[in-house]
């Protein structure tokens, strides 16, 4: 960018490479950092590095956590028989805004997309089936055993685009031999819409009116 030093240009481009950040916003962020105290910038950088280094996947639900087992999976008050399957960890935060849902989750880390070379083995479907089959039982951080409660229903909450629908249909066929009901989020979510952008009322209606697959 003309008028900026090479070092500042590099900083601006780093911000610009972030999702949803355009050129003007990248410039504002870069100048904000330059005008901030050295202590603030160091804390910001340390937070990024520490979060990157310490974040792992929960060994039960595959969500992101800073412990072996995430807070949801270690919560004894959750209904472990109700399992909501989502595309990514961001979707869990969206569901948690809906106070009516008290089940647990499973994160696929993507959806099947043959055009992009992403098949069933490239997302966490095997872990889901192992969990339904009772293989992936574990312990809470304090060592207390998690009861092996049978999953009775899988709510398929992948996106309503082609890839999300195909993934949901594929999983529904896989879980039926286990005697597990498979349901799909119902009305209220726009076709092709992303789950993380749904408001809590819309998402509650979609949960409430879910249909069997």
Secondary structure, DSSP 8 states (H G I E B T S, - for coil): -TTS-HHHHHHHHHHHTSTT--HHHHHHHHHHHHHS-HHHHHHHHHHHHHHHHH-EE-TTT--EESSSS-TTTT-TTSEEEEEEEESSHHHHHHHHTSTT--EEEEE-SS--BGGGTB-GGGTTHHHHHHHHTT----B-TTS-B-------EEEE---SSHHHHHHHHHHHHHHHTTT-EEEE--TTS-TT--GGG--HHHHHHHHHT-EE-
